[in-house]
């Protein structure tokens, strides 16, 4: 359940549609997932690398991906596992 999307912040550039990429958060109007952008950034891609690899992306899209990831982690609930 992603209640933070509606309650905490509005994401104008991120959409979640069960019919697109199995409901993963994407850049609106594309099939470019938030997950992919984060993976590429973590792997060393620069903003410029991303813009070259994905011409439909903008700097604002990339910044919104980071804000979205922050919002998800901020509202994440940690459940400790017990070892039997």
Protein Blocks (a to p, Z undefined) as FASTA:
>chain_A
ZZklmmmpccfkbccdfkggghpacdehiabdfklmmmmmmnopafklmmmmmmmbcfkl
mmmmmmmmmmmmmmpccdddddZZ
